[in-house]
């Protein structure tokens, strides 16, 4: 009798999933926080009553896995493909730019009739063709780089004081009438997201709102609404919670809460009870909370929260959305861009009889290497569930930190904190061999395009002026504005592509254009003065050097300008330097503004 009731319930839920008008989709993903950041998991941690309530009302994916850092998680989530396979295995040095031919979640939603919007942290490329508006997002409100205060961001931005790009218009952040005291980036981006939602509600158009927050990434500043006694990071997390409460109330007030798929997760481990943290391939770096609520679809609702135990990952959300919403993929998707994630829709209902064997048997490799080129066996984790009928009997994690380190094996079903290494237990030889083979298959996918560079396109009308940033130097780490203020020394090449043959103007600067009225090439600005006497630019491809030119600096100018003629259409590398009067390198060309003579 119990089995019969379960089957009827499963049919009803399945009917909900596929009989409704198209639901809206909201995906909220704060930065650098995890289980211990929410009072749902840690009662004496930050106080997050709105997120706690959402968790109780949601289907909770208890073994949801992401990459150990920012850009890789975003790349995998948006493509349904491993981050290293799409060209993203770092957060800087040009290795955070998702390859231009990749097909994104926004592309798919847009093709299927949804409005698409992004709010806050992109971190997958700041120039054409890598910007969010080049990747399927119609409404874009964002900060450049990886968050406020990073080198490509608008100069001087913090989470308390910022100028923010909203659909290519620079908007000063102010204290809005949003019910939360003071101006703060999280408030600002939630406000823009709700404006986007309101606009599309009026149009009766379903929307996909992607809200990857830049908070609570360091540096932490005290939000104006902080409670007494809370530290800056705790207060930032509690501010996120207030904004989640505002969002949920907005959905209720607009009458769309029940038919909105609302997902809340985080982008990597960052403070958790598990082993490891951000950057780690142990579960503390990769396993994060993930809640999904869609009452009209039979997923959660008041008093209907429940847990889903199977292994799920960031690469699975795109195929799951496509499955649940009956989306068409892009036509003629190339085999090299095949979606590698699996839909976990069958596991969301209450009928275990429809759970596919191929999903149960799959393994997931997660990795980000923070290197110039992929390195085999560096920072990897291969994850796999073992099933007996409808029960999970093991949750294996095969770990390796580098090519010089030993393999490790853990069963987190019984050893959640990964304290007991089972690699030397001969009973486990079969699973060890299997997981190593899975890694080799993954590595072949990565290796196929590992020598490629993601190239910023210069001279395209979609971006008349390109700002080449020091954060994107290959080989030199200059990723934050504090390094610019201090005059950090370094030079690295940037991979580019000229849209067409012709003349291009380069303006090599120490300070960004937004403060040019306050600075000169050699002034201290808000930091250290540099004794810049000359600048050099070199452009080449392979063994062919197109230009290698040095020019004296006008000390009272904002930059050193070069007009370079007859640069050929196609791929190239550009590298720049500043020198002092003795010919020693000084500082760096942190900002290099480029445009073609034709577009000028």
C-alpha positions as a printed Julia matrix, in Angstrom:
600×3 Matrix{Float64}:
  0.0    0.0     0.0
  2.85   2.4     0.84
  4.43   1.84   -2.59
  1.12   2.61   -4.31
  0.75   5.9    -2.42
  4.32   6.85   -3.27
  3.67   6.19   -6.94
  0.54   8.38   -6.95
  2.43  11.19   -5.22
  5.22  10.9    -7.75
  2.75  11.26  -10.62
  1.23  14.35   -9.01
  4.63  15.97   -8.53
  5.64  15.1   -12.07
  2.45  16.77  -13.25
  3.34  19.91  -11.33
  6.78  19.96  -12.89
  5.52  19.97  -16.43
  2.0   21.51  -16.41
  2.68  25.03  -15.13
  3.15  28.25  -17.07
  6.85  28.88  -17.4
  8.29  29.71  -14.0
 10.76  32.49  -13.34
 14.24  31.41  -12.24
 16.39  33.24   -9.68
 19.87  31.96   -8.86
 21.53  33.64   -5.85
 25.17  32.81   -5.1
 27.11  34.74   -2.4
 30.89  34.71   -2.49
 33.42  32.96   -0.23
 31.02  31.72    2.44
 29.69  28.29    3.3
 27.88  26.28    5.98
 29.17  28.04    9.09
 28.08  31.4     7.7
 24.41  30.58    8.28
 22.61  30.01   11.57
 20.74  27.15    9.9
 24.01  25.19   10.22
 25.71  27.03   13.1
 23.38  28.47   15.71
 26.01  30.79   17.19
 27.29  31.96   13.81
 25.98  34.93   11.8
 22.24  35.35   12.32
 20.48  34.56    9.05
 16.76  34.0     9.78
 15.58  34.56    6.19
 18.07  32.12    4.67
 17.3   29.66    7.49
 13.58  29.85    6.67
 14.3   29.36    2.97
 16.41  26.3     3.81
 13.56  24.79    5.84
 11.13  25.36    2.96
 13.44  24.05    0.24
 14.7   20.87   -1.28
 18.22  20.81    0.13
 20.99  19.24   -1.94
 23.15  17.88    0.86
 26.06  16.82   -1.38
 26.26  19.77   -3.77
 29.77  20.48   -5.07
 31.42  23.46   -6.74
 34.97  24.48   -7.61
 37.28  25.7    -4.83
 37.36  29.32   -6.07
 35.41  32.06   -7.8
 35.85  32.05  -11.59
 36.0   28.26  -12.02
 32.66  27.78  -10.26
 31.03  30.46  -12.4
 32.37  28.99  -15.63
 31.21  25.47  -14.79
 27.8   26.61  -13.58
 27.07  28.71  -16.67
 28.17  26.14  -19.25
 27.35  22.77  -17.68
 30.95  21.85  -18.43
 34.06  21.47  -16.23
 35.73  24.83  -15.74
 39.16  23.64  -16.91
 37.57  22.34  -20.12
 36.17  25.81  -20.91
 39.5   27.54  -20.27
 39.03  28.68  -16.66
 41.41  27.28  -14.06
 42.4   30.48  -12.25
 40.9   33.77  -11.09
 43.48  36.1   -12.74
 46.23  36.13  -15.42
 43.74  35.75  -18.27
 42.93  32.25  -17.09
 39.57  33.41  -15.71
 38.2   34.27  -19.16
 35.67  31.73  -20.39
 36.38  30.8   -24.02
 34.39  32.9   -26.47
 32.8   29.94  -28.25
 31.24  28.51  -25.09
 27.43  28.46  -24.84
 26.11  29.84  -21.58
 23.08  29.3   -19.39
 21.96  32.83  -20.34
 22.2   31.93  -24.04
 19.9   28.96  -23.43
 17.37  30.88  -21.34
 17.33  33.74  -23.85
 16.81  31.38  -26.78
 13.84  29.84  -24.96
 12.08  33.16  -24.49
 13.33  34.31  -21.09
 14.59  37.75  -20.16
 18.11  37.43  -18.74
 19.85  39.6   -16.16
 23.12  39.52  -14.22
 23.71  41.36  -10.97
 27.08  41.96   -9.28
 30.04  39.61   -9.83
 30.83  38.2   -13.29
 34.59  37.42  -13.03
 34.83  35.7   -16.43
 36.35  38.52  -18.48
 35.99  42.29  -18.58
 36.47  42.96  -22.29
 34.82  41.91  -25.52
 33.98  39.1   -26.25
 33.95  37.93  -22.62
 31.63  40.46  -20.95
 28.25  39.3   -19.64
 26.44  41.23  -22.34
 28.44  39.23  -24.9
 27.38  35.96  -23.24
 23.58  36.11  -23.33
 22.73  38.59  -20.56
 20.44  41.42  -21.68
 20.37  43.39  -18.42
 23.8   43.73  -16.79
 24.64  45.45  -13.52
 28.16  44.54  -12.47
 31.6   45.34  -11.16
 34.63  44.41  -13.22
 37.42  42.13  -12.1
 36.52  39.81   -9.27
 34.87  42.32   -6.96
 35.06  45.77   -5.45
 38.58  47.12   -5.13
 40.11  44.7    -7.61
 42.31  46.23  -10.29
 39.8   46.42  -13.18
 36.99  47.72  -10.94
 36.02  51.4   -11.06
 38.69  53.22   -9.12
 38.13  53.54   -5.38
 35.12  51.25   -5.15
 34.36  49.56   -1.86
 31.22  47.83   -0.7
 30.27  51.09    1.06
 31.13  53.62   -1.66
 30.99  52.67   -5.31
 30.26  53.69   -8.88
 28.66  50.79  -10.67
 27.98  49.93  -14.3
 24.28  49.42  -15.04
 23.68  48.6   -18.71
 26.8   50.59  -19.69
 25.79  53.63  -17.63
 27.88  54.51  -14.61
 25.65  54.89  -11.54
 26.77  56.2    -8.17
 25.63  53.97   -5.33
 23.45  55.85   -2.82
 21.27  55.06    0.18
 18.06  53.98   -1.52
 14.61  53.65    0.0
 14.93  49.88    0.32
 14.33  49.38    4.02
 17.99  48.77    4.86
 20.05  51.52    6.45
 22.77  53.07    4.29
 24.34  52.34    0.92
 25.91  48.93    0.4
 26.69  46.95   -2.75
 24.5   43.99   -1.83
 21.52  46.32   -1.37
 22.27  48.04   -4.68
 22.41  44.87   -6.75
 19.31  43.36   -5.15
 17.51  46.62   -5.94
 18.57  46.42   -9.59
 17.53  42.76   -9.76
 14.06  43.55   -8.43
 13.7   46.41  -10.93
 14.55  43.91  -13.67
 11.99  41.45  -12.29
  9.32  44.16  -11.97
  9.85  45.22  -15.56
  9.39  41.68  -16.84
  6.42  40.95  -14.57
  4.69  43.9   -16.25
  5.58  42.46  -19.65
  4.35  39.03  -18.52
  7.69  37.65  -19.64
  9.46  34.92  -17.65
 12.9   35.91  -16.42
 16.2   34.39  -15.4
 17.9   36.53  -12.75
 21.47  35.46  -11.99
 22.66  37.13   -8.75
 26.26  36.04   -8.07
 27.1   38.37   -5.21
 30.59  39.77   -4.68
 29.97  39.7    -0.94
 31.27  38.33    1.41
 34.62  38.26   -0.42
 37.43  40.16    1.28
 38.23  42.96    1.92
 35.42  43.27    4.44
 33.99  46.65    5.36
 31.31  47.34    7.93
 27.84  47.67    6.37
 25.87  50.7     7.62
 23.12  48.37    8.93
 25.5   46.25   11.06
 24.22  45.23   14.48
 26.25  46.2    17.51
 29.03  43.76   18.26
 29.13  42.14   14.82
 32.39  42.07   12.91
 32.56  43.28    9.31
 32.3   39.85    7.67
 29.5   38.71    9.98
 27.63  41.95    9.36
 28.1   41.52    5.61
 26.6   38.01    5.78
 23.7   39.29    7.86
 23.15  42.05    5.29
 22.94  39.36    2.58
 20.28  37.68    4.71
 18.25  40.9     4.97
 18.36  41.24    1.2
 17.23  37.65    0.78
 14.31  38.5     3.06
 13.5   41.51    0.87
 13.66  39.36   -2.26
 11.36  36.7    -0.83
  8.86  39.37    0.3
  8.99  40.93   -3.17
  8.11  37.59   -4.74
  5.26  37.14   -2.28
  3.94  40.67   -2.84
  4.0   40.21   -6.6
  2.2   36.89   -6.34
  4.93  34.96   -8.14
  6.7   33.22   -5.25
  5.12  29.82   -5.8
  5.92  29.74   -9.51
  9.49  30.98   -9.19
 12.39  28.55   -8.99
 14.57  30.12   -6.31
 18.06  28.68   -5.81
 20.46  29.73   -3.07
 24.01  28.4    -2.92
 27.6   29.68   -2.54
 30.56  29.67   -4.92
 33.15  27.82   -2.84
 33.9   26.68    0.67
 34.73  29.52    3.01
 34.3   28.75    6.68
 32.8   25.33    7.25
 32.91  22.36    9.58
 34.47  20.25    6.82
 38.15  19.73    6.06
 39.77  22.49    4.0
 38.47  25.83    2.77
 38.68  28.1    -0.23
 41.24  26.76   -2.71
 41.17  23.28   -1.2
 40.06  20.18   -3.09
 38.82  18.61    0.14
 35.09  18.92    0.8
 35.58  22.09    2.85
 36.57  23.8    -0.37
 34.05  22.21   -2.71
 30.89  21.09   -0.86
 28.5   23.95   -0.15
 24.86  24.48    0.84
 22.33  24.47   -2.0
 18.6   25.09   -1.6
 15.9   25.07   -4.28
 12.3   26.12   -3.74
  9.51  25.94   -6.32
  6.18  25.27   -4.64
  4.16  25.02   -7.86
  6.65  22.46   -9.14
  6.39  20.31   -6.03
  9.81  21.38   -4.79
  9.53  22.54   -1.2
  7.13  25.11    0.12
  5.8   25.8     3.58
  6.37  22.68    5.67
  7.61  20.68    2.68
 11.36  21.01    2.94
 13.36  17.83    2.48
 16.85  16.6     1.66
 18.31  15.06   -1.48
 21.41  12.97   -0.8
 22.89  12.09   -4.24
 26.05  13.72   -5.53
 25.24  16.92   -7.45
 27.52  19.61   -8.85
 27.61  23.04  -10.47
 27.82  21.47  -13.95
 24.43  19.84  -13.33
 22.27  22.94  -12.98
 22.12  23.84  -16.68
 20.99  20.37  -17.88
 18.58  20.2   -14.92
 16.99  23.53  -15.88
 16.75  22.35  -19.49
 15.1   19.13  -18.33
 12.61  20.7   -15.91
 11.68  23.59  -18.22
 11.67  21.5   -21.4
 14.17  23.85  -23.06
 15.62  23.43  -26.51
 19.38  23.49  -26.74
 21.08  25.66  -29.32
 20.94  24.07  -32.75
 23.99  22.2   -33.96
 25.91  22.34  -30.67
 29.45  21.18  -31.54
 30.64  17.95  -29.95
 33.58  19.82  -28.44
 31.06  21.95  -26.49
 29.0   19.01  -25.23
 27.27  19.54  -21.89
 29.04  17.27  -19.39
 26.75  17.75  -16.4
 23.73  15.53  -15.78
 20.14  16.48  -15.01
 19.2   15.56  -11.45
 15.49  16.22  -12.08
 14.55  12.53  -11.56
 15.95  12.7    -8.01
 13.78  15.69   -7.12
 10.53  13.75   -7.05
  9.57  11.11   -4.48
  9.72   8.12   -6.81
 13.1    6.34   -6.73
 12.09   3.99   -9.55
 12.78   6.66  -12.2
 16.3    7.5   -11.01
 18.62   6.79  -13.96
 21.41   4.27  -13.59
 23.74   6.36  -15.75
 23.46   9.23  -13.26
 24.04   6.93  -10.3
 27.15   5.53  -11.99
 28.72   8.84  -12.97
 31.75  10.45  -11.34
 32.56  14.17  -11.1
 36.07  15.6   -11.28
 36.51  19.04   -9.7
 39.66  21.08   -9.95
 41.13  24.55  -10.29
 44.86  24.84  -10.6
 45.82  28.54  -10.42
 48.53  28.0   -13.03
 49.43  29.39  -16.45
 48.76  26.06  -18.17
 46.96  23.0   -16.77
 49.15  20.69  -14.71
 48.22  17.06  -14.45
 47.41  15.78  -10.94
 47.33  19.27   -9.41
 44.57  19.97   -6.89
 42.03  17.39   -7.96
 39.08  15.63   -6.41
 37.13  12.82   -8.09
 33.76  12.17   -6.47
 31.41   9.21   -6.88
 28.44   7.67   -5.12
 28.05   3.89   -4.86
 24.47   2.69   -4.86
 22.82  -0.54   -3.77
 19.31  -0.37   -5.17
 17.92   2.96   -3.99
 20.43   3.38   -1.17
 23.83   5.08   -1.27
 26.39   2.85    0.43
 29.56   4.93   -0.18
 30.47   8.5    -1.11
 34.02   8.26   -2.39
 36.48  11.13   -2.74
 39.79  10.48   -4.53
 42.17  13.36   -3.76
 45.55  14.46   -5.03
 47.22  17.79   -4.33
 50.06  17.68   -6.88
 52.05  15.36   -9.12
 54.54  14.96   -6.28
 51.99  14.08   -3.59
 50.32  10.78   -2.83
 46.77   9.81   -3.72
 44.23   9.89   -0.88
 40.83   8.2    -0.6
 37.93   9.02    1.72
 34.38   7.77    2.16
 32.57  10.9     3.3
 29.34   8.99    3.9
 30.91   7.73    7.14
 33.88  10.12    7.4
 32.43  13.52    6.59
 35.5   15.43    7.81
 37.88  13.32    5.69
 40.08  12.21    8.56
 40.64   8.54    7.64
 42.62   7.96    4.45
 41.62   4.58    2.97
 44.02   4.58    0.02
 46.1    1.69    1.39
 43.16  -0.59    2.09
 43.38  -3.3    -0.59
 39.59  -3.77   -0.45
 39.3   -0.39   -2.16
 41.58  -1.14   -5.13
 38.63  -1.45   -7.5
 37.18   1.98   -6.75
 40.66   3.54   -6.79
 41.32   2.2   -10.28
 37.88   3.34  -11.45
 38.26   6.89  -10.11
 41.75   7.23  -11.57
 40.34   6.21  -14.95
 37.61   8.84  -14.59
 40.28  11.45  -13.93
 42.21  10.38  -17.05
 39.06  10.81  -19.15
 38.56  14.29  -17.68
 42.2   15.16  -18.29
 41.89  14.26  -21.99
 39.07  16.8   -22.3
 41.15  19.48  -20.6
 44.27  18.7   -22.62
 42.53  19.0   -26.01
 42.49  22.8   -25.8
 44.92  23.46  -22.96
 47.4   25.33  -25.18
 44.79  27.86  -26.33
 44.7   31.44  -25.1
 41.48  33.34  -24.5
 42.06  36.47  -26.55
 40.63  39.94  -25.97
 39.42  41.31  -29.31
 40.59  44.85  -30.07
 38.96  47.08  -32.67
 35.47  45.6   -32.66
 32.56  48.05  -32.74
 31.02  46.23  -29.77
 33.82  47.71  -27.64
 35.23  50.82  -29.34
 37.85  51.32  -26.6
 39.48  48.38  -24.83
 41.09  48.79  -21.43
 43.81  46.17  -21.01
 44.3   45.53  -17.3
 47.34  44.41  -15.32
 45.13  41.77  -13.67
 45.14  39.97  -17.03
 48.94  39.89  -17.4
 50.2   36.37  -17.99
 53.02  35.73  -15.56
 52.65  38.66  -13.14
 50.24  38.92  -10.22
 48.75  42.42   -9.88
 45.08  41.92   -9.1
 43.99  44.67   -6.69
 43.95  48.46   -6.57
 46.06  48.44   -3.41
 48.89  46.99   -5.52
 48.46  49.86   -8.0
 48.61  52.39   -5.16
 51.81  50.82   -3.87
 53.38  50.85   -7.33
 53.8   47.09   -7.56
 56.4   46.22  -10.19
 55.71  43.79  -12.99
 55.07  43.13  -16.63
 53.34  40.33  -18.47
 51.87  39.74  -21.89
 48.18  39.83  -22.74
 46.74  37.61  -25.45
 44.73  39.69  -27.93
 43.26  39.56  -31.42
 43.05  42.5   -33.82
 39.63  42.72  -35.44
 41.07  44.1   -38.65
 44.33  45.27  -40.18
 45.01  48.93  -39.53
 46.3   51.57  -37.17
 45.7   51.32  -33.43
 46.22  53.87  -30.67
 47.61  52.73  -27.31
 47.55  54.94  -24.22
 49.79  53.44  -21.5
 48.8   54.73  -18.05
 49.79  54.37  -14.43
 46.37  55.57  -13.16
 42.9   54.87  -14.64
 41.01  57.44  -16.71
 38.35  58.02  -14.08
 40.88  59.91  -11.91
 42.86  61.61  -14.7
 41.88  65.07  -13.41
 43.54  64.23  -10.1
 46.7   62.51  -11.37
 49.49  62.53  -13.91
 51.75  59.78  -15.13
 54.27  60.4   -12.34
 52.08  61.81   -9.54
 51.35  60.0    -6.31
 47.59  60.09   -6.69
 46.22  58.15   -3.73
 49.39  56.09   -3.48
 53.06  56.06   -4.39
 54.59  58.31   -7.04
 56.63  56.54   -9.72
 59.6   58.09  -11.52
 58.43  57.07  -14.98
 60.73  58.38  -17.7
 59.78  56.19  -20.66
 57.41  53.5   -21.84
 57.81  50.53  -24.12
 55.32  48.46  -26.08
 55.98  45.19  -27.88
 53.5   43.34  -30.1
 54.24  39.99  -31.7
 52.9   36.64  -32.77
 55.12  33.59  -32.77
 58.53  34.57  -34.13
 57.18  37.66  -35.89
 57.62  40.94  -34.01
 55.21  43.59  -35.32
 56.5   46.42  -33.16
 58.93  47.01  -30.31
 58.99  50.72  -29.58
 60.11  52.88  -26.66
 59.05  56.5   -26.15
 59.99  59.16  -23.62
 57.29  60.18  -21.18
 55.84  63.65  -20.72
 55.87  63.81  -16.94
 52.77  66.01  -16.84
 50.71  63.82  -19.14
 48.3   61.09  -18.1
 50.01  58.43  -20.16
 52.4   57.61  -22.97
 50.64  57.36  -26.31
 51.63  55.21  -29.28
 50.0   55.16  -32.72
 50.98  51.91  -34.38
 50.14  51.46  -38.04
 49.57  48.39  -40.22
 49.02  45.99  -37.35
 47.69  42.8   -38.93
 44.27  41.29  -38.37
 44.41  38.19  -36.17
 46.01  36.9   -32.97
 48.91  38.62  -31.23
 50.49  39.25  -27.86
 51.04  42.69  -26.34
 53.41  43.55  -23.52
 54.22  46.91  -21.96
 56.74  48.41  -19.55
 57.51  51.63  -17.71
 61.17  52.58  -17.07
 62.88  55.18  -14.92
 65.67  57.46  -16.15
 68.31  54.76  -15.58
 66.43  52.26  -17.73
 65.22  50.12  -14.81
 61.65  48.87  -14.88
 59.4   50.79  -12.52
 55.84  50.0   -11.54
 53.68  48.61  -14.32
 51.38  49.71  -17.1
 48.33  48.99  -15.0
 45.93  50.49  -17.57
 46.36  50.42  -21.33
 43.56  52.04  -23.33
 43.39  50.87  -26.94
 41.22  51.76  -29.9
 41.51  51.48  -33.63
 42.04  54.6   -35.72
 39.03  53.59  -37.79
 36.68  53.48  -34.78
 38.22  56.7   -33.45
